[in-house]
Amino acid sequence: MNPASARSFADHFGSRAAHYREVRPTYPAALFHFLAIISPTTRMAWDCATGNG
């Protein structure tokens, strides 16, 4: 990215970042453990519905 385009970037989400961090859901470690156990592979993952967060 060149410096000129960095200056013209419109930050539409920066002012909301702190609020998003406060209300973002968290998940128990047991969920990730369960998913790791039932996963057919450890070589790839599907990143589903993460949006731009």
RODRENZA-393396 format. One record per atom (N, C-alpha, C): x, y, z; residue in one letter; chain; residue number from 1. Coordinates in nm, 3 decimals, always signed. Atoms other than C-alpha are relative to their C-alpha. Layout:
BEGIN
<kefi c1="X" c2="Y" c3="Z" residu="A" chaine="A" num="NUM"/>
...
This chain:
BEGIN
<kefi c1="+0.085" c2="-0.117" c3="+0.000" residu="M" chaine="A" num="1"/>
<kefi c1="+0.000" c2="+0.000" c3="+0.000" residu="M" chaine="A" num="1"/>
<kefi c1="+0.090" c2="+0.123" c3="+0.000" residu="M" chaine="A" num="1"/>
<kefi c1="-0.081" c2="-0.122" c3="+0.002" residu="N" chaine="A" num="2"/>
<kefi c1="+0.143" c2="+0.337" c3="-0.090" residu="N" chaine="A" num="2"/>
<kefi c1="-0.052" c2="+0.100" c3="+0.101" residu="N" chaine="A" num="2"/>
<kefi c1="+0.040" c2="-0.096" c3="-0.104" residu="P" chaine="A" num="3"/>
<kefi c1="+0.135" c2="+0.626" c3="+0.161" residu="P" chaine="A" num="3"/>
<kefi c1="-0.122" c2="+0.083" c3="-0.038" residu="P" chaine="A" num="3"/>
<kefi c1="+0.114" c2="-0.082" c3="+0.041" residu="A" chaine="A" num="4"/>
<kefi c1="-0.118" c2="+0.825" c3="-0.045" residu="A" chaine="A" num="4"/>
<kefi c1="-0.132" c2="-0.074" c3="+0.023" residu="A" chaine="A" num="4"/>
<kefi c1="+0.124" c2="+0.075" c3="-0.020" residu="S" chaine="A" num="5"/>
<kefi c1="-0.378" c2="+0.546" c3="-0.035" residu="S" chaine="A" num="5"/>
<kefi c1="-0.027" c2="-0.024" c3="+0.148" residu="S" chaine="A" num="5"/>
<kefi c1="+0.019" c2="+0.017" c3="-0.143" residu="A" chaine="A" num="6"/>
<kefi c1="-0.320" c2="+0.495" c3="+0.337" residu="A" chaine="A" num="6"/>
<kefi c1="-0.065" c2="+0.124" c3="+0.061" residu="A" chaine="A" num="6"/>
<kefi c1="+0.060" c2="-0.123" c3="-0.052" residu="R" chaine="A" num="7"/>
<kefi c1="-0.410" c2="+0.859" c3="+0.403" residu="R" chaine="A" num="7"/>
<kefi c1="-0.145" c2="+0.014" c3="-0.042" residu="R" chaine="A" num="7"/>
<kefi c1="+0.136" c2="-0.017" c3="+0.049" residu="S" chaine="A" num="8"/>
<kefi c1="-0.729" c2="+0.832" c3="+0.200" residu="S" chaine="A" num="8"/>
<kefi c1="-0.094" c2="-0.111" c3="+0.047" residu="S" chaine="A" num="8"/>
<kefi c1="+0.082" c2="+0.111" c3="-0.049" residu="F" chaine="A" num="9"/>
<kefi c1="-0.855" c2="+0.515" c3="+0.372" residu="F" chaine="A" num="9"/>
<kefi c1="-0.105" c2="+0.053" c3="+0.097" residu="F" chaine="A" num="9"/>
<kefi c1="+0.108" c2="-0.040" c3="-0.089" residu="A" chaine="A" num="10"/>
<kefi c1="-1.192" c2="+0.574" c3="+0.537" residu="A" chaine="A" num="10"/>
<kefi c1="-0.020" c2="-0.106" c3="+0.107" residu="A" chaine="A" num="10"/>
<kefi c1="+0.016" c2="+0.094" c3="-0.112" residu="D" chaine="A" num="11"/>
<kefi c1="-1.206" c2="+0.409" c3="+0.880" residu="D" chaine="A" num="11"/>
<kefi c1="-0.144" c2="+0.007" c3="+0.049" residu="D" chaine="A" num="11"/>
<kefi c1="+0.142" c2="+0.001" c3="-0.036" residu="H" chaine="A" num="12"/>
<kefi c1="-1.573" c2="+0.318" c3="+0.920" residu="H" chaine="A" num="12"/>
<kefi c1="-0.028" c2="-0.077" c3="+0.129" residu="H" chaine="A" num="12"/>
<kefi c1="+0.026" c2="+0.087" c3="-0.113" residu="F" chaine="A" num="13"/>
<kefi c1="-1.530" c2="+0.081" c3="+1.213" residu="F" chaine="A" num="13"/>
<kefi c1="+0.084" c2="+0.030" c3="+0.124" residu="F" chaine="A" num="13"/>
<kefi c1="-0.090" c2="-0.026" c3="-0.113" residu="G" chaine="A" num="14"/>
<kefi c1="-1.253" c2="+0.216" c3="+1.438" residu="G" chaine="A" num="14"/>
<kefi c1="-0.069" c2="+0.052" c3="+0.124" residu="G" chaine="A" num="14"/>
<kefi c1="+0.069" c2="-0.058" c3="-0.117" residu="S" chaine="A" num="15"/>
<kefi c1="-1.489" c2="+0.412" c3="+1.660" residu="S" chaine="A" num="15"/>
<kefi c1="-0.088" c2="-0.103" c3="+0.070" residu="S" chaine="A" num="15"/>
<kefi c1="+0.087" c2="+0.103" c3="-0.058" residu="R" chaine="A" num="16"/>
<kefi c1="-1.694" c2="+0.095" c3="+1.724" residu="R" chaine="A" num="16"/>
<kefi c1="+0.078" c2="-0.120" c3="+0.051" residu="R" chaine="A" num="16"/>
<kefi c1="-0.080" c2="+0.118" c3="-0.033" residu="A" chaine="A" num="17"/>
<kefi c1="-1.407" c2="-0.144" c3="+1.788" residu="A" chaine="A" num="17"/>
<kefi c1="-0.006" c2="-0.035" c3="+0.148" residu="A" chaine="A" num="17"/>
<kefi c1="+0.003" c2="+0.028" c3="-0.144" residu="A" chaine="A" num="18"/>
<kefi c1="-1.407" c2="-0.109" c3="+2.168" residu="A" chaine="A" num="18"/>
<kefi c1="-0.134" c2="-0.061" c3="+0.040" residu="A" chaine="A" num="18"/>
<kefi c1="+0.132" c2="+0.054" c3="-0.033" residu="H" chaine="A" num="19"/>
<kefi c1="-1.781" c2="-0.171" c3="+2.189" residu="H" chaine="A" num="19"/>
<kefi c1="-0.013" c2="-0.144" c3="-0.052" residu="H" chaine="A" num="19"/>
<kefi c1="+0.005" c2="+0.136" c3="+0.056" residu="Y" chaine="A" num="20"/>
<kefi c1="-1.756" c2="-0.474" c3="+1.960" residu="Y" chaine="A" num="20"/>
<kefi c1="+0.078" c2="-0.097" c3="+0.087" residu="Y" chaine="A" num="20"/>
<kefi c1="-0.083" c2="+0.086" c3="-0.085" residu="R" chaine="A" num="21"/>
<kefi c1="-1.478" c2="-0.616" c3="+2.177" residu="R" chaine="A" num="21"/>
<kefi c1="-0.074" c2="-0.033" c3="+0.130" residu="R" chaine="A" num="21"/>
<kefi c1="+0.073" c2="+0.023" c3="-0.125" residu="E" chaine="A" num="22"/>
<kefi c1="-1.701" c2="-0.576" c3="+2.486" residu="E" chaine="A" num="22"/>
<kefi c1="-0.117" c2="-0.096" c3="-0.016" residu="E" chaine="A" num="22"/>
<kefi c1="+0.122" c2="+0.080" c3="+0.017" residu="V" chaine="A" num="23"/>
<kefi c1="-2.008" c2="-0.749" c3="+2.339" residu="V" chaine="A" num="23"/>
<kefi c1="+0.022" c2="-0.125" c3="-0.084" residu="V" chaine="A" num="23"/>
<kefi c1="-0.029" c2="+0.118" c3="+0.082" residu="R" chaine="A" num="24"/>
<kefi c1="-1.838" c2="-1.010" c3="+2.123" residu="R" chaine="A" num="24"/>
<kefi c1="-0.017" c2="-0.126" c3="+0.083" residu="R" chaine="A" num="24"/>
<kefi c1="+0.021" c2="+0.122" c3="-0.077" residu="P" chaine="A" num="25"/>
<kefi c1="-1.944" c2="-1.360" c3="+2.229" residu="P" chaine="A" num="25"/>
<kefi c1="+0.131" c2="-0.075" c3="+0.024" residu="P" chaine="A" num="25"/>
<kefi c1="-0.114" c2="+0.087" c3="-0.030" residu="T" chaine="A" num="26"/>
<kefi c1="-1.696" c2="-1.593" c3="+2.391" residu="T" chaine="A" num="26"/>
<kefi c1="-0.052" c2="-0.144" c3="+0.007" residu="T" chaine="A" num="26"/>
<kefi c1="+0.039" c2="+0.141" c3="+0.004" residu="Y" chaine="A" num="27"/>
<kefi c1="-1.699" c2="-1.970" c3="+2.379" residu="Y" chaine="A" num="27"/>
<kefi c1="+0.086" c2="-0.078" c3="+0.098" residu="Y" chaine="A" num="27"/>
<kefi c1="-0.075" c2="+0.078" c3="-0.099" residu="P" chaine="A" num="28"/>
<kefi c1="-1.595" c2="-2.226" c3="+2.639" residu="P" chaine="A" num="28"/>
<kefi c1="+0.109" c2="-0.085" c3="-0.065" residu="P" chaine="A" num="28"/>
<kefi c1="-0.110" c2="+0.082" c3="+0.050" residu="A" chaine="A" num="29"/>
<kefi c1="-1.269" c2="-2.413" c3="+2.597" residu="A" chaine="A" num="29"/>
<kefi c1="-0.047" c2="-0.141" c3="-0.034" residu="A" chaine="A" num="29"/>
<kefi c1="+0.050" c2="+0.135" c3="+0.027" residu="A" chaine="A" num="30"/>
<kefi c1="-1.467" c2="-2.738" c3="+2.608" residu="A" chaine="A" num="30"/>
<kefi c1="-0.056" c2="-0.011" c3="-0.142" residu="A" chaine="A" num="30"/>
<kefi c1="+0.051" c2="+0.003" c3="+0.137" residu="L" chaine="A" num="31"/>
<kefi c1="-1.630" c2="-2.646" c3="+2.276" residu="L" chaine="A" num="31"/>
<kefi c1="+0.113" c2="-0.023" c3="-0.099" residu="L" chaine="A" num="31"/>
<kefi c1="-0.114" c2="+0.017" c3="+0.091" residu="F" chaine="A" num="32"/>
<kefi c1="-1.293" c2="-2.613" c3="+2.102" residu="F" chaine="A" num="32"/>
<kefi c1="+0.062" c2="-0.138" c3="+0.015" residu="F" chaine="A" num="32"/>
<kefi c1="-0.052" c2="+0.135" c3="-0.022" residu="H" chaine="A" num="33"/>
<kefi c1="-1.175" c2="-2.937" c3="+2.260" residu="H" chaine="A" num="33"/>
<kefi c1="-0.087" c2="-0.102" c3="-0.073" residu="H" chaine="A" num="33"/>
<kefi c1="+0.093" c2="+0.091" c3="+0.067" residu="F" chaine="A" num="34"/>
<kefi c1="-1.487" c2="-3.117" c3="+2.135" residu="F" chaine="A" num="34"/>
<kefi c1="+0.017" c2="+0.006" c3="-0.152" residu="F" chaine="A" num="34"/>
<kefi c1="-0.017" c2="-0.014" c3="+0.145" residu="L" chaine="A" num="35"/>
<kefi c1="-1.444" c2="-2.976" c3="+1.783" residu="L" chaine="A" num="35"/>
<kefi c1="+0.131" c2="-0.062" c3="-0.047" residu="L" chaine="A" num="35"/>
<kefi c1="-0.129" c2="+0.060" c3="+0.036" residu="A" chaine="A" num="36"/>
<kefi c1="-1.080" c2="-3.085" c3="+1.780" residu="A" chaine="A" num="36"/>
<kefi c1="-0.009" c2="-0.153" c3="-0.001" residu="A" chaine="A" num="36"/>
<kefi c1="+0.015" c2="+0.146" c3="-0.007" residu="I" chaine="A" num="37"/>
<kefi c1="-1.181" c2="-3.439" c3="+1.879" residu="I" chaine="A" num="37"/>
<kefi c1="-0.076" c2="-0.054" c3="-0.120" residu="I" chaine="A" num="37"/>
<kefi c1="+0.084" c2="+0.053" c3="+0.109" residu="I" chaine="A" num="38"/>
<kefi c1="-1.447" c2="-3.478" c3="+1.609" residu="I" chaine="A" num="38"/>
<kefi c1="+0.050" c2="+0.042" c3="-0.138" residu="I" chaine="A" num="38"/>
<kefi c1="-0.051" c2="-0.047" c3="+0.129" residu="S" chaine="A" num="39"/>
<kefi c1="-1.248" c2="-3.302" c3="+1.337" residu="S" chaine="A" num="39"/>
<kefi c1="+0.069" c2="-0.114" c3="-0.075" residu="S" chaine="A" num="39"/>
<kefi c1="-0.062" c2="+0.108" c3="+0.077" residu="P" chaine="A" num="40"/>
<kefi c1="-1.150" c2="-3.539" c3="+1.057" residu="P" chaine="A" num="40"/>
<kefi c1="+0.146" c2="+0.028" c3="-0.039" residu="P" chaine="A" num="40"/>
<kefi c1="-0.137" c2="-0.035" c3="+0.039" residu="T" chaine="A" num="41"/>
<kefi c1="-0.823" c2="-3.353" c3="+0.996" residu="T" chaine="A" num="41"/>
<kefi c1="+0.049" c2="+0.119" c3="+0.082" residu="T" chaine="A" num="41"/>
<kefi c1="-0.058" c2="-0.119" c3="-0.063" residu="T" chaine="A" num="42"/>
<kefi c1="-0.586" c2="-3.101" c3="+1.149" residu="T" chaine="A" num="42"/>
<kefi c1="+0.076" c2="+0.082" c3="-0.104" residu="T" chaine="A" num="42"/>
<kefi c1="-0.075" c2="-0.067" c3="+0.106" residu="R" chaine="A" num="43"/>
<kefi c1="-0.451" c2="-2.988" c3="+0.813" residu="R" chaine="A" num="43"/>
<kefi c1="-0.074" c2="+0.116" c3="-0.064" residu="R" chaine="A" num="43"/>
<kefi c1="+0.074" c2="-0.111" c3="+0.057" residu="M" chaine="A" num="44"/>
<kefi c1="-0.730" c2="-2.748" c3="+0.719" residu="M" chaine="A" num="44"/>
<kefi c1="-0.120" c2="+0.030" c3="+0.088" residu="M" chaine="A" num="44"/>
<kefi c1="+0.116" c2="-0.042" c3="-0.079" residu="A" chaine="A" num="45"/>
<kefi c1="-1.020" c2="-2.556" c3="+0.868" residu="A" chaine="A" num="45"/>
<kefi c1="-0.092" c2="+0.083" c3="-0.088" residu="A" chaine="A" num="45"/>
<kefi c1="+0.098" c2="-0.080" c3="+0.070" residu="W" chaine="A" num="46"/>
<kefi c1="-1.334" c2="-2.388" c3="+0.747" residu="W" chaine="A" num="46"/>
<kefi c1="-0.034" c2="+0.120" c3="+0.088" residu="W" chaine="A" num="46"/>
<kefi c1="+0.026" c2="-0.122" c3="-0.074" residu="D" chaine="A" num="47"/>
<kefi c1="-1.367" c2="-2.027" c3="+0.864" residu="D" chaine="A" num="47"/>
<kefi c1="-0.136" c2="+0.053" c3="-0.044" residu="D" chaine="A" num="47"/>
<kefi c1="+0.137" c2="-0.027" c3="+0.043" residu="C" chaine="A" num="48"/>
<kefi c1="-1.744" c2="-1.978" c3="+0.849" residu="C" chaine="A" num="48"/>
<kefi c1="-0.062" c2="+0.118" c3="+0.074" residu="C" chaine="A" num="48"/>
<kefi c1="+0.081" c2="-0.109" c3="-0.054" residu="A" chaine="A" num="49"/>
<kefi c1="-1.945" c2="-1.660" c3="+0.902" residu="A" chaine="A" num="49"/>
<kefi c1="+0.075" c2="+0.089" c3="+0.098" residu="A" chaine="A" num="49"/>
<kefi c1="-0.076" c2="-0.086" c3="-0.091" residu="T" chaine="A" num="50"/>
<kefi c1="-1.670" c2="-1.454" c3="+1.060" residu="T" chaine="A" num="50"/>
<kefi c1="-0.018" c2="+0.148" c3="-0.031" residu="T" chaine="A" num="50"/>
<kefi c1="+0.020" c2="-0.140" c3="+0.032" residu="G" chaine="A" num="51"/>
<kefi c1="-1.769" c2="-1.132" c3="+0.885" residu="G" chaine="A" num="51"/>
<kefi c1="+0.132" c2="+0.075" c3="-0.009" residu="G" chaine="A" num="51"/>
<kefi c1="-0.123" c2="-0.079" c3="+0.005" residu="N" chaine="A" num="52"/>
<kefi c1="-1.516" c2="-0.854" c3="+0.905" residu="N" chaine="A" num="52"/>
<kefi c1="+0.055" c2="+0.023" c3="+0.140" residu="N" chaine="A" num="52"/>
<kefi c1="-0.051" c2="-0.011" c3="-0.137" residu="G" chaine="A" num="53"/>
<kefi c1="-1.455" c2="-0.899" c3="+1.277" residu="G" chaine="A" num="53"/>
<kefi c1="+0.111" c2="-0.095" c3="+0.020" residu="G" chaine="A" num="53"/>
